Amino acid sequence: PGDVAAMGMESADPAVIRANNLKAMPDDVFEAVKLMNEIGSIRGENGLSHLLPGLNFVHGLAGETKKTFGLNYDFLKNILDDGLLLRRINIRQVMPFSGTPVAEQQLPLAKNRKMFLKYKEKVRKDIDLPMLKRVVPEGTVLKDVLCEVWSESSVGTFGRQLGSYPILVGISEKLPIGEFVDVRVTGHGFRSISATVVRE
């Protein structure tokens, strides 16, 4: 349990999808997310769902307009409102390498930079946070969290479970690095959780 199936959706804007020969329209991706949730969202013995989708978005692609940001946000909001689970949402910007077709195009990235940052922050606050609270609700016991590093700013330890794209767990005490512990979720950040050690 705790694995992620990454979906390179890239955009929920049909104009961007067509301009870049992307493979799936928003309705197709929504159905795939729904289908994966039917079985993958069942919680396993380590406290996490077995297999959840992760969505990747790329901004700055050909065909992008200001409307694209709204379409992407609305797509994610529909997933949240439908009660579905996403393990993570990656929002990236296109990297135009010299000699590639992307580098030769007039891409909309620079002129939409301010809008991109505002949109990304809105997704983190309105979608990521409530989604993480749904994926690992407060009180959930996560088993076998590997203690990886001590926090420099406080008396605590950061750890993660083994798996693809594991959730970062901030544990409220200093623990031996390399030790596996069971923890109970006590709070949520945008992309991480806080927890306390469960002792018998």
C-alpha positions as CSV (number, residue, x, y, z in Angstrom):
1,P,0.0,0.0,0.0
2,G,1.0,3.6,-0.6
3,D,2.0,3.5,-4.2
4,V,1.3,6.2,-6.8
5,A,0.4,5.7,-10.5
6,A,1.6,8.9,-12.2
7,M,-0.6,10.2,-15.0
8,G,1.0,12.7,-17.4
9,M,-2.2,14.6,-18.1
10,E,-0.2,17.9,-18.7
11,S,-3.3,20.0,-19.2
12,A,-7.1,20.0,-18.9
13,D,-7.4,22.6,-21.7
14,P,-8.5,21.0,-25.0
15,A,-6.7,23.7,-27.0
16,V,-3.4,22.8,-25.3
17,I,-4.1,19.1,-25.7
18,R,-4.6,19.4,-29.4
19,A,-1.7,21.8,-30.0
20,N,0.8,19.4,-28.3
21,N,-0.7,16.1,-29.5
22,L,-1.4,15.0,-25.9
23,K,-3.1,11.7,-25.5
24,A,-6.1,12.2,-23.3
25,M,-9.0,14.7,-22.9
26,P,-10.1,15.7,-19.4
27,D,-13.1,13.4,-19.4
28,D,-10.8,10.4,-20.1
29,V,-8.4,11.3,-17.3
30,F,-11.3,11.8,-14.9
31,E,-12.7,8.4,-15.7
32,A,-9.2,6.8,-15.2
33,V,-8.9,8.5,-11.8
34,K,-12.4,7.3,-10.9
35,L,-11.6,3.7,-12.0
36,M,-8.3,3.6,-10.0
37,N,-10.1,4.9,-6.9
38,E,-12.6,2.1,-7.0
39,I,-10.0,-0.5,-5.9
40,G,-6.8,1.5,-5.2
41,S,-8.3,3.7,-2.5
42,I,-8.9,0.7,-0.2
43,R,-6.7,1.3,2.9
44,G,-4.0,-1.3,3.5
45,E,-2.3,-2.6,6.6
46,N,0.3,0.2,6.7
47,G,-2.5,2.9,6.9
48,L,-2.4,4.1,3.3
49,S,-4.5,3.4,0.3
50,H,-3.1,0.7,-2.0
51,L,-2.7,2.6,-5.2
52,L,-3.7,6.2,-5.9
53,P,-3.3,8.4,-9.0
54,G,-0.9,11.3,-9.2
55,L,-1.5,14.0,-11.8
56,N,1.2,15.9,-13.6
57,F,0.5,19.3,-15.2
58,V,2.9,21.2,-17.4
59,H,2.5,24.9,-18.0
60,G,4.0,27.0,-20.8
61,L,3.0,24.6,-23.6
62,A,1.8,25.8,-27.0
63,G,-1.8,26.8,-27.0
64,E,-1.9,27.9,-23.4
65,T,-3.9,31.0,-22.5
66,K,-5.1,32.6,-19.3
67,K,-8.2,30.3,-19.6
68,T,-5.9,27.3,-19.2
69,F,-5.3,28.0,-15.5
70,G,-9.0,28.1,-14.8
71,L,-9.7,24.8,-16.7
72,N,-6.9,23.0,-14.9
73,Y,-8.1,24.3,-11.5
74,D,-11.7,23.4,-12.3
75,F,-10.7,19.9,-13.3
76,L,-8.9,19.4,-9.9
77,K,-11.8,20.9,-8.0
78,N,-14.2,18.5,-9.7
79,I,-12.1,15.5,-8.5
80,L,-12.1,16.9,-5.0
81,D,-15.8,17.6,-5.0
82,D,-16.6,14.1,-6.4
83,G,-14.9,12.6,-3.3
84,L,-12.1,11.0,-5.2
85,L,-8.5,10.7,-4.0
86,L,-5.3,11.9,-5.6
87,R,-2.0,11.1,-3.8
88,R,-0.2,14.1,-5.3
89,I,-0.4,16.9,-7.9
90,N,2.7,18.1,-9.6
91,I,2.6,21.5,-11.4
92,R,5.6,22.1,-13.5
93,Q,6.8,24.6,-16.2
94,V,8.1,23.6,-19.6
95,M,11.9,23.6,-20.1
96,P,12.7,24.7,-23.7
97,F,16.0,23.1,-24.5
98,S,18.0,24.5,-27.4
99,G,17.4,22.6,-30.7
100,T,14.0,21.3,-29.7
101,P,10.7,22.3,-31.4
102,V,9.6,23.9,-28.0
103,A,12.6,26.2,-28.0
104,E,11.7,27.5,-31.4
105,Q,8.1,28.4,-30.5
106,Q,6.8,31.6,-28.9
107,L,5.6,30.1,-25.7
108,P,3.2,31.9,-23.3
109,L,5.2,31.2,-20.1
110,A,6.9,34.6,-19.5
111,K,3.7,36.6,-20.0
112,N,1.7,34.3,-17.8
113,R,4.3,34.0,-15.0
114,K,2.5,36.0,-12.4
115,M,-0.8,34.1,-13.1
116,F,1.1,30.8,-12.9
117,L,2.4,31.5,-9.4
118,K,-1.0,32.7,-8.2
119,Y,-2.7,29.6,-9.7
120,K,-0.1,27.2,-8.2
121,E,-0.6,28.7,-4.7
122,K,-4.4,28.4,-5.1
123,V,-4.1,24.7,-6.0
124,R,-1.9,24.1,-3.0
125,K,-4.3,25.8,-0.6
126,D,-7.7,24.8,-2.1
127,I,-6.9,21.3,-3.5
128,D,-3.7,19.8,-2.1
129,L,-4.5,20.5,1.6
130,P,-8.0,19.2,1.7
131,M,-6.9,16.2,-0.5
132,L,-4.1,15.3,1.8
133,K,-6.5,15.5,4.8
134,R,-8.7,13.0,2.9
135,V,-5.8,10.7,1.9
136,V,-4.5,10.5,5.5
137,P,-7.1,11.9,7.9
138,E,-6.1,13.0,11.4
139,G,-5.9,10.0,13.7
140,T,-4.7,7.6,10.9
141,V,-2.0,5.3,12.1
142,L,0.9,4.9,9.6
143,K,3.1,1.9,10.2
144,D,6.8,1.5,9.6
145,V,7.8,5.1,9.0
146,L,11.6,5.2,8.4
147,C,13.3,8.0,10.5
148,E,15.6,9.7,8.0
149,V,16.8,13.1,9.3
150,W,16.5,15.3,12.4
151,S,14.8,18.7,12.1
152,E,17.3,21.5,12.4
153,S,14.7,24.1,13.6
154,S,13.1,22.0,16.4
155,V,13.3,18.8,18.4
156,G,11.8,16.4,15.9
157,T,12.5,13.9,13.2
158,F,11.4,13.6,9.5
159,G,10.6,10.3,8.1
160,R,8.7,8.5,5.3
161,Q,7.2,5.1,4.6
162,L,8.8,3.0,1.9
163,G,6.9,3.3,-1.4
164,S,6.6,5.4,-4.5
165,Y,6.3,9.1,-3.7
166,P,6.0,8.6,0.1
167,I,4.5,11.3,2.3
168,L,6.9,13.3,4.4
169,V,6.1,12.9,8.1
170,G,7.2,15.4,10.7
171,I,7.5,13.5,14.0
172,S,7.3,15.5,17.2
173,E,10.4,14.0,18.9
174,K,14.0,13.2,18.2
175,L,14.3,9.5,17.2
176,P,17.3,7.4,16.1
177,I,18.0,7.7,12.4
178,G,17.2,4.5,10.5
179,E,14.6,3.3,13.1
180,F,11.1,2.3,11.9
181,V,8.2,3.6,14.0
182,D,4.4,3.6,13.9
183,V,2.9,7.1,14.0
184,R,-0.5,8.7,14.4
185,V,-1.4,11.7,12.1
186,T,-1.9,14.9,14.1
187,G,-1.9,17.6,11.4
188,H,-1.4,18.5,7.8
189,G,0.7,20.9,5.7
190,F,0.2,21.4,2.0
191,R,2.4,18.4,1.1
192,S,3.4,16.8,4.4
193,I,1.9,15.7,7.7
194,S,2.8,15.9,11.4
195,A,2.5,12.9,13.7
196,T,3.3,11.5,17.1
197,V,4.8,8.1,17.8
198,V,2.4,5.3,18.7
199,R,3.6,3.3,21.6
200,E,2.0,0.1,22.9
